[in-house]
Amino acid sequence: MGIESLSAEAAVPDLPVLSALLADAVESGASIGFLPPLAPGEADAYWRTVVAALRQDTRVLLVARDAAGAVVGSAQLELAVRPNARHRAEVAKVMVHTQARRQGIGRALLRAVEAEARRRGRTTLVLDTRRGDHAERLYAGVGWTLAGVIPKYARSADGRVDPSAFYYKLLEGTSHDSG
């Protein structure tokens, strides 16, 4: 398994597989901003916005590939662009295909996201997930800290409005550390 950062141009050929990955994550109940069933074209439209953000250098897209080169996971780093926030980034859409889970891919993606953040001088990372999801164990297991929980934050497929857990990680060893 290998992880690579994709440019906008490199991402375009993988858009169908990325759309399938997103659909798999949504259908399996992942809390990543979408509700099942995805409307026709919804995943494709989403990935086109990601490609646009890659072109603007406001987002980083990492993909995990299996030994055969197939995309089995992805994660994104949304780079804050305001002058007072250029030390921050949000980790988003960490997805591993249901057939590839429990193999350390999510952990590897998070490590790669953190390395990319460091490379870009980002020292404060944040993310959120539905409270109680298995993803919380993953985040805590790689050193993320729970900042708090907001009740009734995100709607689930069954119509409930679930709490969301917000996590952060402060990265050391970058040139922008202060305070």
MDAnalysis code that builds the backbone (N, CA, C; Angstrom):
import MDAnalysis as mda
import numpy as np

u = mda.Universe.empty(537, n_residues=179, atom_resindex=np.repeat(np.arange(179), 3), trajectory=True)
u.add_TopologyAttr("name", ["N", "CA", "C"] * 179)
u.add_TopologyAttr("resid", np.arange(1, 180))
u.add_TopologyAttr("resname", ["MET", "GLY", "ILE", "GLU", "SER", "LEU", "SER", "ALA", "GLU", "ALA", "ALA", "VAL", "PRO", "ASP", "LEU", "PRO", "VAL", "LEU", "SER", "ALA", "LEU", "LEU", "ALA", "ASP", "ALA", "VAL", "GLU", "SER", "GLY", "ALA", "SER", "ILE", "GLY", "PHE", "LEU", "PRO", "PRO", "LEU", "ALA", "PRO", "GLY", "GLU", "ALA", "ASP", "ALA", "TYR", "TRP", "ARG", "THR", "VAL", "VAL", "ALA", "ALA", "LEU", "ARG", "GLN", "ASP", "THR", "ARG", "VAL", "LEU", "LEU", "VAL", "ALA", "ARG", "ASP", "ALA", "ALA", "GLY", "ALA", "VAL", "VAL", "GLY", "SER", "ALA", "GLN", "LEU", "GLU", "LEU", "ALA", "VAL", "ARG", "PRO", "ASN", "ALA", "ARG", "HIS", "ARG", "ALA", "GLU", "VAL", "ALA", "LYS", "VAL", "MET", "VAL", "HIS", "THR", "GLN", "ALA", "ARG", "ARG", "GLN", "GLY", "ILE", "GLY", "ARG", "ALA", "LEU", "LEU", "ARG", "ALA", "VAL", "GLU", "ALA", "GLU", "ALA", "ARG", "ARG", "ARG", "GLY", "ARG", "THR", "THR", "LEU", "VAL", "LEU", "ASP", "THR", "ARG", "ARG", "GLY", "ASP", "HIS", "ALA", "GLU", "ARG", "LEU", "TYR", "ALA", "GLY", "VAL", "GLY", "TRP", "THR", "LEU", "ALA", "GLY", "VAL", "ILE", "PRO", "LYS", "TYR", "ALA", "ARG", "SER", "ALA", "ASP", "GLY", "ARG", "VAL", "ASP", "PRO", "SER", "ALA", "PHE", "TYR", "TYR", "LYS", "LEU", "LEU", "GLU", "GLY", "THR", "SER", "HIS", "ASP", "SER", "GLY"])
u.atoms.positions = np.array([
    [0.848, -1.181, 0.000],
    [0.000, 0.000, 0.000],
    [0.887, 1.235, 0.000],
    [0.522, 2.204, -0.823],
    [1.257, 3.455, -0.877],
    [0.305, 4.629, -0.827],
    [0.814, 5.760, -0.343],
    [-0.003, 6.980, -0.269],
    [0.680, 8.051, -1.093],
    [-0.120, 8.750, -1.892],
    [0.426, 9.816, -2.720],
    [-0.486, 11.029, -2.684],
    [0.124, 12.182, -2.877],
    [-0.610, 13.439, -2.990],
    [-0.885, 13.665, -4.471],
    [-2.147, 13.959, -4.794],
    [-2.518, 14.158, -6.193],
    [-2.682, 15.638, -6.518],
    [-2.109, 16.044, -7.634],
    [-2.387, 17.372, -8.181],
    [-3.760, 17.322, -8.828],
    [-4.260, 18.463, -9.228],
    [-5.551, 18.499, -9.914],
    [-5.503, 17.645, -11.176],
    [-4.428, 17.783, -11.950],
    [-4.314, 17.039, -13.204],
    [-4.217, 15.538, -12.941],
    [-3.497, 15.143, -11.902],
    [-3.361, 13.723, -11.580],
    [-4.654, 13.152, -11.011],
    [-5.473, 13.991, -10.391],
    [-6.721, 13.517, -9.791],
    [-7.791, 13.231, -10.837],
    [-7.782, 13.962, -11.926],
    [-8.866, 13.841, -12.920],
    [-9.067, 12.399, -13.408],
    [-8.022, 11.663, -13.786],
    [-8.259, 10.288, -14.233],
    [-8.843, 9.376, -13.144],
    [-8.619, 9.732, -11.879],
    [-9.122, 8.924, -10.764],
    [-10.515, 9.345, -10.291],
    [-11.131, 10.346, -10.935],
    [-12.432, 10.825, -10.457],
    [-13.502, 9.731, -10.396],
    [-13.613, 8.851, -11.373],
    [-14.631, 7.792, -11.241],
    [-14.402, 6.889, -10.026],
    [-13.144, 6.557, -9.749],
    [-12.859, 5.693, -8.593],
    [-13.075, 6.458, -7.286],
    [-12.730, 7.731, -7.280],
    [-12.960, 8.549, -6.090],
    [-14.460, 8.702, -5.836],
    [-15.241, 8.850, -6.902],
    [-16.695, 8.923, -6.744],
    [-17.238, 7.617, -6.172],
    [-16.713, 6.490, -6.636],
    [-17.135, 5.190, -6.109],
    [-16.730, 5.043, -4.648],
    [-15.553, 5.540, -4.288],
    [-15.097, 5.501, -2.890],
    [-16.035, 6.322, -2.009],
    [-16.391, 7.524, -2.464],
    [-17.314, 8.372, -1.715],
    [-18.662, 7.680, -1.551],
    [-19.183, 7.095, -2.613],
    [-20.470, 6.395, -2.540],
    [-20.403, 5.233, -1.557],
    [-19.309, 4.487, -1.578],
    [-19.133, 3.369, -0.644],
    [-19.134, 3.874, 0.800],
    [-18.418, 4.972, 1.054],
    [-18.347, 5.530, 2.407],
    [-19.724, 6.000, 2.877],
    [-20.433, 6.700, 2.009],
    [-21.756, 7.217, 2.375],
    [-22.728, 6.058, 2.609],
    [-22.717, 5.087, 1.721],
    [-23.634, 3.947, 1.854],
    [-23.337, 3.123, 3.105],
    [-22.083, 3.139, 3.559],
    [-21.733, 2.374, 4.763],
    [-21.946, 3.181, 6.042],
    [-22.488, 4.400, 5.912],
    [-22.848, 5.180, 7.086],
    [-21.825, 6.183, 7.573],
    [-20.766, 6.409, 6.822],
    [-19.745, 7.368, 7.246],
    [-20.337, 8.768, 7.366],
    [-19.886, 9.480, 8.377],
    [-20.327, 10.855, 8.605],
    [-19.348, 11.795, 7.904],
    [-19.578, 12.013, 6.611],
    [-18.659, 12.836, 5.816],
    [-19.385, 13.911, 5.022],
    [-20.558, 14.318, 5.516],
    [-21.254, 15.442, 4.910],
    [-22.323, 15.084, 3.897],
    [-22.489, 13.826, 3.590],
    [-23.489, 13.388, 2.616],
    [-24.434, 12.397, 3.279],
    [-25.646, 12.284, 2.736],
    [-26.608, 11.305, 3.219],
    [-26.961, 10.343, 2.090],
    [-27.137, 9.058, 2.436],
    [-27.538, 8.111, 1.403],
    [-29.029, 8.231, 1.111],
    [-29.436, 7.870, -0.059],
    [-28.579, 7.514, -1.190],
    [-28.091, 8.782, -1.892],
    [-26.883, 8.727, -2.426],
    [-26.380, 9.866, -3.192],
    [-27.205, 10.012, -4.468],
    [-27.520, 11.241, -4.797],
    [-28.225, 11.507, -6.057],
    [-27.281, 11.232, -7.225],
    [-27.820, 10.843, -8.370],
    [-26.954, 10.639, -9.542],
    [-26.114, 11.890, -9.810],
    [-24.838, 11.694, -9.969],
    [-23.937, 12.808, -10.262],
    [-23.456, 13.572, -9.044],
    [-24.014, 13.301, -7.855],
    [-23.631, 14.065, -6.661],
    [-22.162, 13.864, -6.298],
    [-21.690, 12.628, -6.343],
    [-20.286, 12.358, -6.022],
    [-19.368, 12.993, -7.057],
    [-19.732, 12.878, -8.331],
    [-18.911, 13.486, -9.389],
    [-18.817, 14.996, -9.212],
    [-19.951, 15.628, -8.900],
    [-19.962, 17.080, -8.697],
    [-19.071, 17.465, -7.517],
    [-19.135, 16.684, -6.451],
    [-18.289, 16.967, -5.291],
    [-16.812, 16.916, -5.680],
    [-16.398, 15.853, -6.372],
    [-14.983, 15.715, -6.707],
    [-14.526, 16.802, -7.668],
    [-15.423, 17.316, -8.485],
    [-15.041, 18.446, -9.347],
    [-14.707, 19.675, -8.492],
    [-15.434, 19.881, -7.378],
    [-15.097, 21.008, -6.488],
    [-13.740, 20.782, -5.822],
    [-13.427, 19.515, -5.535],
    [-12.116, 19.205, -4.951],
    [-11.012, 19.529, -5.947],
    [-11.194, 19.142, -7.198],
    [-10.199, 19.438, -8.226],
    [-10.003, 20.949, -8.358],
    [-11.088, 21.709, -8.307],
    [-10.972, 23.177, -8.370],
    [-10.165, 23.707, -7.191],
    [-10.396, 23.169, -5.998],
    [-9.646, 23.601, -4.816],
    [-8.174, 23.192, -4.919],
    [-7.904, 22.041, -5.509],
    [-6.509, 21.631, -5.728],
    [-5.816, 22.627, -6.653],
    [-6.522, 23.063, -7.674],
    [-5.942, 24.041, -8.612],
    [-5.656, 25.371, -7.930],
    [-6.475, 25.725, -6.946],
    [-6.288, 26.982, -6.215],
    [-5.295, 26.832, -5.070],
    [-4.775, 25.637, -4.871],
    [-3.836, 25.324, -3.788],
    [-4.428, 25.626, -2.415],
    [-5.743, 25.376, -2.264],
    [-6.393, 25.537, -0.964],
    [-6.737, 24.182, -0.353],
    [-6.406, 23.118, -1.071],
    [-6.688, 21.777, -0.578],
    [-5.600, 20.822, -1.048],
    [-5.369, 19.798, -0.232],
    [-4.448, 18.721, -0.570],
    [-5.269, 17.438, -0.582],
    [-5.079, 16.620, -1.605],
    [-5.766, 15.341, -1.705],
    [-4.741, 14.225, -1.659],
    [-4.885, 13.360, -0.675],
    [-4.030, 12.193, -0.557],
    [-4.859, 10.957, -0.860],
    [-4.284, 10.022, -1.594],
    [-4.967, 8.761, -1.858],
    [-4.073, 7.609, -1.429],
    [-4.724, 6.564, -0.951],
    [-4.041, 5.318, -0.624],
    [-4.335, 4.344, -1.747],
    [-3.295, 3.688, -2.230],
    [-3.441, 2.696, -3.301],
    [-2.970, 1.336, -2.790],
    [-3.684, 0.296, -3.224],
    [-3.267, -1.052, -2.857],
    [-2.106, -1.477, -3.749],
    [-1.638, -2.711, -3.575],
    [-0.473, -3.199, -4.320],
    [-0.703, -3.186, -5.826],
    [-1.963, -3.291, -6.252],
    [-2.278, -3.276, -7.680],
    [-2.452, -1.856, -8.216],
    [-2.367, -0.852, -7.351],
    [-2.507, 0.532, -7.786],
    [-3.918, 1.087, -7.702],
    [-4.860, 0.297, -7.190],
    [-6.249, 0.765, -7.075],
    [-6.400, 1.674, -5.855],
    [-7.189, 2.729, -5.997],
    [-7.462, 3.645, -4.885],
    [-8.354, 2.928, -3.875],
    [-7.884, 2.848, -2.627],
    [-8.650, 2.190, -1.563],
    [-8.982, 3.143, -0.415],
    [-8.471, 4.366, -0.491],
    [-8.760, 5.342, 0.555],
    [-8.310, 6.726, 0.146],
    [-8.803, 7.715, 0.875],
    [-8.375, 9.097, 0.616],
    [-8.579, 9.941, 1.865],
    [-7.890, 11.055, 1.885],
    [-8.040, 12.049, 2.948],
    [-7.689, 13.401, 2.338],
    [-8.255, 14.443, 2.926],
    [-7.989, 15.786, 2.417],
    [-7.527, 16.698, 3.538],
    [-6.773, 17.678, 3.147],
    [-6.308, 18.718, 4.046],
    [-6.791, 20.030, 3.451],
    [-7.747, 20.674, 4.137],
    [-8.262, 21.964, 3.680],
    [-7.432, 23.048, 4.342],
    [-6.724, 23.804, 3.543],
    [-5.779, 24.798, 4.039],
    [-6.483, 26.118, 4.314],
    [-6.386, 26.589, 5.544],
    [-6.941, 27.899, 5.877],
    [-6.147, 28.954, 5.099],
    [-6.848, 29.956, 4.574],
    [-6.184, 30.932, 3.705],
    [-6.141, 32.349, 4.271],
    [-6.904, 32.631, 5.291],
    [-6.888, 33.981, 5.878],
    [-5.521, 34.250, 6.520],
    [-5.078, 35.512, 6.523],
    [-3.751, 35.837, 7.063],
    [-3.529, 35.351, 8.499],
    [-4.552, 35.386, 9.329],
    [-4.351, 34.983, 10.725],
    [-4.538, 33.478, 10.935],
    [-4.739, 32.728, 9.859],
    [-5.050, 31.308, 9.988],
    [-4.137, 30.404, 9.161],
    [-3.114, 30.955, 8.579],
    [-2.290, 30.158, 7.666],
    [-1.432, 29.111, 8.368],
    [-1.565, 29.009, 9.662],
    [-0.897, 27.948, 10.425],
    [-1.835, 26.767, 10.661],
    [-3.086, 26.877, 10.182],
    [-4.116, 25.863, 10.443],
    [-4.527, 25.142, 9.173],
    [-5.133, 23.963, 9.406],
    [-5.766, 23.222, 8.319],
    [-6.787, 22.275, 8.931],
    [-7.787, 21.923, 8.124],
    [-8.799, 20.976, 8.564],
    [-8.621, 19.670, 7.802],
    [-8.596, 18.591, 8.532],
    [-8.552, 17.268, 7.921],
    [-9.997, 16.892, 7.602],
    [-10.229, 16.460, 6.367],
    [-11.604, 16.195, 5.941],
    [-11.681, 14.937, 5.079],
    [-12.865, 14.352, 5.090],
    [-13.216, 13.241, 4.203],
    [-12.189, 12.112, 4.246],
    [-11.836, 11.669, 5.448],
    [-10.972, 10.496, 5.584],
    [-11.848, 9.285, 5.287],
    [-11.538, 8.588, 4.186],
    [-12.364, 7.460, 3.736],
    [-11.484, 6.272, 3.393],
    [-11.931, 5.106, 3.809],
    [-11.300, 3.852, 3.402],
    [-12.418, 2.951, 2.892],
    [-12.222, 2.361, 1.724],
    [-13.242, 1.492, 1.138],
    [-13.568, 0.355, 2.101],
    [-14.839, -0.011, 2.169],
    [-15.266, -1.052, 3.114],
    [-14.487, -2.351, 2.925],
    [-14.071, -2.679, 1.727],
    [-13.331, -3.919, 1.486],
    [-11.860, -3.819, 1.878],
    [-11.408, -2.628, 2.260],
    [-9.998, -2.442, 2.614],
    [-9.808, -1.993, 4.061],
    [-10.861, -1.982, 4.827],
    [-10.760, -1.507, 6.215],
    [-10.049, -2.512, 7.115],
    [-9.618, -2.000, 8.271],
    [-8.943, -2.792, 9.305],
    [-7.566, -3.283, 8.850],
    [-6.919, -2.484, 7.980],
    [-5.584, -2.837, 7.498],
    [-4.583, -1.717, 7.770],
    [-4.980, -0.717, 8.564],
    [-4.080, 0.383, 8.892],
    [-4.065, 1.508, 7.867],
    [-4.976, 1.470, 6.901],
    [-4.981, 2.492, 5.850],
    [-5.398, 3.845, 6.403],
    [-6.430, 3.885, 7.251],
    [-6.845, 5.151, 7.852],
    [-5.726, 5.777, 8.665],
    [-5.044, 4.963, 9.446],
    [-3.908, 5.430, 10.255],
    [-2.804, 5.983, 9.350],
    [-2.499, 5.255, 8.263],
    [-1.460, 5.704, 7.337],
    [-1.862, 7.014, 6.657],
    [-3.130, 7.137, 6.303],
    [-3.599, 8.384, 5.694],
    [-3.442, 9.553, 6.659],
    [-3.788, 9.348, 7.928],
    [-3.648, 10.424, 8.908],
    [-2.188, 10.812, 9.102],
    [-1.308, 9.841, 9.152],
    [0.122, 10.164, 9.271],
    [0.599, 10.966, 8.064],
    [0.141, 10.573, 6.872],
    [0.536, 11.283, 5.656],
    [-0.027, 12.702, 5.632],
    [-1.254, 12.874, 6.104],
    [-1.858, 14.207, 6.186],
    [-1.040, 15.081, 7.135],
    [-0.659, 14.520, 8.265],
    [0.136, 15.289, 9.225],
    [1.496, 15.664, 8.638],
    [2.128, 14.744, 7.923],
    [3.419, 15.040, 7.291],
    [3.267, 16.151, 6.251],
    [2.203, 16.085, 5.481],
    [1.958, 17.130, 4.473],
    [1.692, 18.473, 5.146],
    [0.941, 18.462, 6.239],
    [0.670, 19.694, 6.976],
    [1.985, 20.308, 7.479],
    [2.837, 19.468, 8.049],
    [4.138, 19.961, 8.517],
    [4.929, 20.575, 7.360],
    [4.944, 19.867, 6.235],
    [5.685, 20.349, 5.071],
    [5.195, 21.723, 4.636],
    [3.923, 21.985, 4.828],
    [3.325, 23.257, 4.429],
    [3.283, 24.274, 5.569],
    [3.940, 23.970, 6.687],
    [4.001, 24.910, 7.798],
    [2.717, 25.020, 8.595],
    [1.851, 24.022, 8.517],
    [0.587, 24.021, 9.265],
    [0.817, 23.305, 10.589],
    [0.567, 24.007, 11.692],
    [0.864, 23.451, 13.013],
    [-0.368, 23.074, 13.821],
    [-1.522, 23.561, 13.429],
    [-2.758, 23.258, 14.142],
    [-3.724, 22.608, 13.169],
    [-4.094, 21.368, 13.479],
    [-5.035, 20.632, 12.644],
    [-6.311, 20.379, 13.427],
    [-7.428, 20.414, 12.738],
    [-8.729, 20.123, 13.348],
    [-9.489, 19.154, 12.449],
    [-10.428, 18.451, 13.060],
    [-11.335, 17.585, 12.320],
    [-12.558, 17.338, 13.177],
    [-13.604, 16.832, 12.546],
    [-14.790, 16.459, 13.316],
    [-15.360, 15.167, 12.769],
    [-16.095, 14.482, 13.627],
    [-16.763, 13.244, 13.260],
    [-17.996, 13.068, 14.131],
    [-18.882, 12.207, 13.705],
    [-20.066, 11.920, 14.512],
    [-19.617, 11.260, 15.818],
    [-20.148, 11.754, 16.920],
    [-19.809, 11.221, 18.242],
    [-20.186, 9.744, 18.307],
    [-19.243, 8.916, 18.761],
    [-19.491, 7.496, 18.900],
    [-19.078, 6.662, 17.700],
    [-18.704, 7.299, 16.585],
    [-18.255, 6.549, 15.414],
    [-16.928, 5.849, 15.701],
    [-16.682, 4.765, 14.978],
    [-15.424, 4.040, 15.115],
    [-14.223, 4.933, 14.794],
    [-14.436, 5.981, 14.010],
    [-13.353, 6.895, 13.652],
    [-12.761, 7.569, 14.890],
    [-13.557, 7.733, 15.928],
    [-13.028, 8.362, 17.141],
    [-11.873, 7.556, 17.735],
    [-11.975, 6.237, 17.705],
    [-10.881, 5.388, 18.221],
    [-9.622, 5.593, 17.384],
    [-9.816, 5.706, 16.071],
    [-8.680, 5.940, 15.185],
    [-7.999, 7.257, 15.532],
    [-8.769, 8.326, 15.636],
    [-8.180, 9.645, 15.901],
    [-7.466, 9.679, 17.251],
    [-8.105, 9.152, 18.265],
    [-7.477, 9.120, 19.594],
    [-6.220, 8.255, 19.563],
    [-6.259, 7.175, 18.798],
    [-5.128, 6.259, 18.727],
    [-3.895, 6.831, 18.059],
    [-4.067, 7.875, 17.260],
    [-2.909, 8.507, 16.614],
    [-2.622, 9.886, 17.208],
    [-3.119, 10.107, 18.424],
    [-2.705, 11.289, 19.168],
    [-3.545, 12.538, 19.031],
    [-4.754, 12.429, 18.484],
    [-5.625, 13.591, 18.408],
    [-6.312, 13.778, 19.749],
    [-6.629, 15.032, 20.082],
    [-7.245, 15.381, 21.356],
    [-8.685, 15.850, 21.121],
    [-9.598, 15.305, 21.910],
    [-10.993, 15.739, 21.837],
    [-11.106, 17.143, 22.413],
    [-11.583, 18.081, 21.610],
    [-11.767, 19.458, 22.069],
    [-13.142, 19.630, 22.693],
    [-14.119, 18.901, 22.177],
    [-15.468, 19.023, 22.702],
    [-16.479, 18.380, 21.776],
    [-17.710, 18.364, 22.259],
    [-18.805, 17.749, 21.517],
    [-19.936, 18.765, 21.406],
    [-20.480, 18.894, 20.230],
    [-21.632, 19.765, 20.019],
    [-22.838, 18.867, 19.773],
    [-23.870, 18.979, 20.609],
    [-25.054, 18.133, 20.408],
    [-25.835, 18.566, 19.167],
    [-26.555, 17.615, 18.616],
    [-27.462, 17.884, 17.491],
    [-26.773, 18.675, 16.378],
    [-25.630, 18.197, 15.942],
    [-24.819, 18.939, 14.979],
    [-25.026, 18.495, 13.531],
    [-25.122, 17.180, 13.300],
    [-25.196, 16.693, 11.913],
    [-26.302, 15.649, 11.775],
    [-27.050, 15.758, 10.706],
    [-28.143, 14.819, 10.441],
    [-27.580, 13.498, 9.934],
    [-28.194, 12.402, 10.378],
    [-27.831, 11.060, 9.927],
    [-28.860, 10.552, 8.932],
    [-28.530, 9.454, 8.299],
    [-29.409, 8.870, 7.280],
    [-30.779, 8.518, 7.825],
    [-30.847, 8.157, 9.108],
    [-32.141, 7.765, 9.693],
    [-32.953, 8.960, 10.180],
    [-32.462, 10.177, 9.933],
    [-33.197, 11.377, 10.311],
    [-32.810, 11.972, 11.649],
    [-32.052, 11.225, 12.455],
    [-31.593, 11.768, 13.736],
    [-30.628, 12.925, 13.497],
    [-30.541, 13.787, 14.479],
    [-29.517, 14.819, 14.456],
    [-28.536, 14.453, 15.569],
    [-27.367, 14.005, 15.158],
    [-26.380, 13.451, 16.079],
    [-25.389, 14.501, 16.563],
    [-24.768, 14.229, 17.708],
    [-23.682, 15.095, 18.166],
    [-22.424, 14.869, 17.327],
    [-21.605, 15.886, 17.226],
    [-20.314, 15.766, 16.553],
    [-19.202, 16.033, 17.551],
    [-18.154, 15.240, 17.410],
    [-16.959, 15.381, 18.247],
    [-15.912, 16.133, 17.440],
    [-15.322, 17.132, 18.044],
    [-14.297, 17.949, 17.395],
    [-12.948, 17.636, 18.024],
    [-11.985, 17.353, 17.179],
    [-10.641, 16.982, 17.605],
    [-9.626, 17.967, 17.061],
    [-8.479, 18.039, 17.736],
    [-7.373, 18.845, 17.232],
    [-6.071, 18.112, 17.477],
    [-5.068, 18.511, 16.716],
    [-3.708, 18.019, 16.929],
    [-2.759, 19.159, 16.653],
    [-1.870, 19.403, 17.604],
    [-0.843, 20.428, 17.456],
    [0.428, 19.740, 17.004],
    [0.938, 20.151, 15.879],
    [2.135, 19.540, 15.310],
    [3.357, 20.305, 15.771],
    [4.380, 19.577, 16.086],
    [5.636, 20.195, 16.495],
    [6.627, 20.134, 15.344],
    [7.684, 20.905, 15.490],
    [8.776, 20.812, 14.531],
    [8.550, 21.570, 13.240],
    [7.689, 22.555, 13.247],
    [7.525, 23.380, 12.055],
    [8.016, 24.786, 12.364],
    [8.306, 25.525, 11.345],
    [8.919, 26.839, 11.518],
    [7.941, 27.900, 12.033],
    [6.643, 27.591, 12.065],
    [5.673, 28.598, 12.461],
    [5.179, 28.421, 13.877],
    [5.830, 27.538, 14.665],
    [5.397, 27.321, 16.050],
    [5.618, 28.588, 16.870],
    [4.593, 28.943, 17.610],
    [4.714, 30.014, 18.618],
    [3.480, 29.974, 19.482],
    [3.682, 30.191, 20.762],
    [2.573, 30.244, 21.698],
    [2.091, 28.931, 22.008],
])
